[in-house]
Amino acid sequence: MARPDTTTSSSRKLTTSTSKPTNSTSKLTVSGPPVLKIDIRAHSKPLFRQAVATQFYNEFLRIYTPLSQEGACLATAHAVDQEKDVHSKTNQGSYRSLAASILQRLKKRPVSTGIDDVGIDGDWVDPSLKASEDVALEKIWKAAGRYVQTVKQLEDNGYPVAIPAGTPPRYDPKKECERCTKLFEVSEDLEGVDMHACQYHQMRLRNKLHNGDKIKYFPCCDAPQGSIGCQDGPHVFKDDEFLDLHHRIPFIETPKDCLGGKKPHSIVAMDCEMCYTTGGFELIRISVVDKLGKVIMDELIKPSHPVLDMNSRFSGITSLEDAKLDLEQARDKFLELVNRDTIVVGQSLENDFKVLRLIHTRVIDTAMLYPHPQAYLNYRYSLQKLAKMYLSINIQESETGHDSFEDAKTCLDLVRIKMEKDVSS
């Protein structure tokens, strides 16, 4: 769901990992020339990589001189990030050339004007250019209201659009497992055998050609359709009935004014991560960026029931140790940023609003903005597919889960290019 700016909160709170070089601005405890760890898998010699990192450090130290001690620590962190970035984009033959080109660009870069004027080469944007880009983006986003889906469209796609009314049916403790489809009885107290009751495949069926015939198989283990699952775990479920959800934790409507009397954002992009608990599908992370792609909220959430599956393969989250807020507190914090007129951008946000227990109908859903040719069969393009088709970028490739900021920023970019195309056509 291009990567937005990181914040110290995202680095501090989330136990995630990524195959991409990351900005180390949160690790502001060490200064001085960096000492790289030796990686036996690296394509270039350790001594040469160390020399490159040291040269990068000297230039970053010059650039960040006005930032005093914080600048010195940033110089160390960004020298490491810059070298990792070069190494990740090259091989043994091209490493030296790219490193030299970046070093020359760093030598020409002016000293920083402030803490917002930092970043490695490739991420850093000249503040004067960024200001003009921001003005252009502001102008583009003024037309966003025309792309908001109708309430009927949202309802047809499973969004909660009104506070559920009526008496919920009698609670049935038997649920269908979301992973293996077997019926099981929900319980807060699971025994050892319950933790291995479900056999399932991690990945969905796909098609492939075998001896000229198209067959369905599970890419997680290359097993054919109908095979016993290659993973085991507890049975899990997800309730979709609004009345049942409302009965357990009530829905609320986005208020007319922001909580706390703050000025609402006109447009935000949101991405939530969920996990399976003994109480169903629950929110464990909410990430929000503004219309310029800047992070304005990132919180881990304490679920109200014991966790059965953190969904780490998708969420990238492996621990909730640093979660401080419960669902209601997180929702209130979100409602300090938005009001009922705020446009919320995202990909297939119906589940996000369900777990937030929030009724909000000013939405631009990229899955509906770029409909699948067989949408009448409930087919949707994935965000990964849309990013490849319309932005020519690859996202969600990490084996350790999605980057929620990347997903949110990608949704913003998809909406922006749609509006730009419509203006120019």
Residue pairs with C-beta under 8 A, 6 or more apart in sequence:
1 269
1 271
1 346
1 347
1 383
1 395
1 402
1 404
1 406
1 407
1 408
1 409
1 410
1 411
2 293
2 393
2 406
2 409
2 410
2 413
3 403
3 405
3 406
3 409
4 289
4 293
4 294
4 295
4 405
4 406
4 408
4 409
5 293
5 294
5 295
6 22
6 23
6 25
6 26
6 295
6 405
7 26
7 295
7 298
8 25
8 26
9 298
9 299
10 26
10 287
10 295
10 298
10 405
11 25
11 26
11 27
12 26
12 322
13 298
13 299
13 300
13 322
13 323
14 285
14 298
14 300
14 316
14 317
14 322
15 317
15 318
15 319
15 321
15 322
16 316
16 317
16 318
16 400
16 401
17 316
17 398
17 400
18 316
18 398
18 400
18 403
19 397
19 398
19 399
19 400
20 88
20 398
21 81
21 84
21 85
21 88
22 81
23 77
23 78
23 81
23 119
23 120
23 123
24 77
24 78
24 80
24 81
25 74
25 77
25 78
25 118
27 73
27 77
28 70
28 73
28 74
28 77
29 73
30 73
30 76
30 77
31 69
31 72
31 73
31 75
31 76
32 72
32 76
33 53
33 54
33 57
33 76
33 79
34 53
34 54
34 57
34 76
34 79
34 80
34 83
35 50
36 46
36 49
36 50
36 53
36 80
36 83
38 46
39 46
42 49
42 87
43 87
43 90
43 91
43 92
43 95
44 87
44 90
44 92
44 95
48 95
48 96
49 83
49 87
52 83
52 86
52 99
52 103
53 79
53 80
53 82
53 83
54 79
55 103
56 78
56 79
56 82
56 83
56 102
56 103
56 106
57 75
57 76
57 79
59 103
59 106
59 107
59 109
60 74
60 75
60 76
60 78
60 79
60 82
60 106
61 71
61 72
61 75
62 111
63 75
63 106
63 109
63 110
63 111
63 112
64 70
64 71
64 72
64 74
64 75
64 111
64 112
64 118
65 71
65 111
65 112
66 111
66 112
66 113
66 114
67 74
67 112
67 114
67 115
67 118
70 115
71 112
74 118
78 118
78 119
78 120
81 120
82 102
82 120
82 121
83 99
85 120
85 121
85 122
86 95
86 98
86 99
86 102
87 95
89 98
90 97
90 98
102 121
105 121
106 121
109 121
109 124
112 118
113 127
116 127
117 124
117 127
118 124
119 125
125 133
134 292
137 291
137 292
137 416
138 291
140 416
140 419
140 420
140 423
141 266
141 267
141 291
141 416
141 419
143 419
143 423
144 266
144 267
144 343
144 364
144 415
144 419
145 343
147 364
147 369
147 415
147 418
147 419
148 343
148 362
148 363
148 364
149 157
149 363
149 364
149 365
149 368
151 161
151 361
153 368
154 161
154 350
154 361
154 363
154 365
155 161
157 348
157 350
157 365
157 367
157 368
158 240
158 350
159 349
159 350
159 353
159 361
159 363
160 242
160 251
160 350
160 353
160 354
160 358
160 359
161 359
161 361
162 359
163 246
163 250
163 251
163 252
163 253
163 359
164 242
164 243
164 245
164 246
164 251
166 243
167 243
168 241
168 243
168 244
168 246
168 247
169 243
169 244
171 244
173 185
173 186
173 187
174 183
174 184
174 185
174 186
175 183
175 184
175 185
175 186
175 235
175 237
175 239
176 182
176 183
176 237
177 183
177 184
177 198
177 200
177 235
177 236
177 237
178 236
178 237
178 238
178 276
179 198
179 200
179 229
179 233
179 235
179 236
180 198
180 199
180 200
180 229
180 235
182 198
182 235
184 197
184 198
184 235
186 237
186 278
187 194
187 278
188 278
188 305
188 306
190 234
190 278
190 308
194 234
194 235
195 233
195 234
196 232
196 233
196 234
197 232
197 234
197 235
198 229
198 232
198 233
198 234
198 235
198 236
199 228
199 229
199 231
199 232
200 229
200 231
200 232
200 233
201 218
201 220
201 221
201 223
201 227
201 229
201 230
201 231
202 220
202 230
202 231
202 313
203 218
203 219
203 220
204 218
205 216
205 217
205 218
205 225
206 216
206 217
206 218
206 219
207 214
207 215
207 216
207 217
208 214
208 215
208 217
209 215
215 224
215 225
216 224
216 225
217 223
217 224
217 225
218 224
218 225
218 227
218 230
220 230
220 231
221 227
221 230
223 230
233 308
233 309
234 308
234 309
236 276
236 308
236 309
237 276
237 280
237 281
238 276
238 280
238 281
239 245
239 280
239 281
240 354
242 251
242 354
245 251
245 354
245 357
246 357
248 279
249 304
249 327
249 357
250 357
251 357
251 358
251 359
252 331
252 357
252 358
252 359
253 340
253 358
253 359
253 360
254 335
254 338
254 339
254 340
254 342
254 358
254 359
254 360
255 335
255 339
255 340
256 339
256 340
257 264
257 339
258 264
258 335
258 336
258 337
258 338
258 339
259 332
259 335
259 336
260 336
262 336
262 337
264 337
264 338
264 339
264 341
264 342
265 290
265 291
265 296
265 337
265 338
265 342
266 291
266 341
266 342
266 343
267 290
267 291
267 342
267 343
267 344
267 345
268 288
268 289
268 290
268 291
268 296
268 337
268 338
268 342
268 343
268 344
268 345
269 288
269 289
269 291
269 344
269 345
269 346
269 408
269 409
269 411
269 412
270 286
270 287
270 288
270 334
270 344
270 345
270 346
270 349
270 352
270 408
271 286
271 287
271 346
271 347
271 352
271 402
271 404
271 405
271 407
271 408
271 411
272 283
272 285
272 286
272 287
272 351
272 352
272 355
272 356
272 404
273 283
273 284
273 285
273 286
273 287
273 311
273 314
273 315
273 316
273 317
273 402
273 404
274 281
274 282
274 283
274 284
274 311
274 315
274 351
274 355
275 281
275 282
275 284
275 303
275 307
275 308
275 309
275 310
275 311
275 315
275 317
276 282
276 307
276 308
276 309
276 311
277 303
277 304
277 305
277 306
277 307
277 308
278 305
278 306
278 308
279 303
279 304
279 305
280 305
281 351
281 354
281 355
282 301
282 303
282 304
282 305
282 327
282 355
283 301
283 303
283 327
283 330
283 355
283 356
284 300
284 301
284 303
284 307
284 310
284 315
284 317
284 320
284 323
285 298
285 299
285 300
285 301
285 315
285 317
285 404
286 297
286 298
286 299
286 301
286 330
286 334
286 356
287 295
287 297
287 298
287 404
287 405
287 408
288 295
288 296
288 297
288 298
288 334
288 337
288 408
289 295
289 296
289 405
289 408
289 409
289 412
290 296
291 412
293 409
293 412
295 405
296 337
297 333
297 334
297 337
298 404
298 405
299 323
299 324
299 325
299 330
299 333
300 317
300 320
300 322
300 323
300 324
300 325
301 320
301 323
301 325
301 326
301 327
301 330
302 320
302 323
302 324
302 325
302 326
303 320
303 327
304 326
304 327
307 320
310 317
310 318
310 320
311 317
312 318
312 400
312 401
313 401
314 401
314 402
315 401
315 402
315 404
316 398
316 400
316 401
316 402
316 403
316 404
317 401
325 333
327 355
327 356
327 357
330 356
331 356
331 357
331 358
334 356
334 358
338 344
338 360
340 360
340 362
341 362
342 360
342 362
343 362
343 363
343 364
344 360
344 362
344 363
344 364
345 363
345 364
345 366
345 408
345 411
345 412
345 415
346 352
346 363
346 364
346 365
346 366
346 408
346 411
347 365
347 366
347 367
347 383
347 386
347 407
347 411
348 365
348 367
348 380
349 363
349 365
353 359
353 360
364 415
366 383
366 386
366 411
366 414
366 415
367 380
367 381
367 383
367 386
369 414
369 415
369 418
370 381
370 386
370 389
370 390
370 414
370 418
371 380
372 379
372 380
372 381
373 379
381 389
383 395
383 396
383 407
383 410
383 411
384 394
384 395
384 396
386 410
386 414
387 393
387 394
387 395
387 410
387 414
388 394
390 414
390 417
391 410
391 413
391 414
391 417
393 410
395 402
395 403
395 406
395 407
395 410
396 402
396 403
396 406
396 407
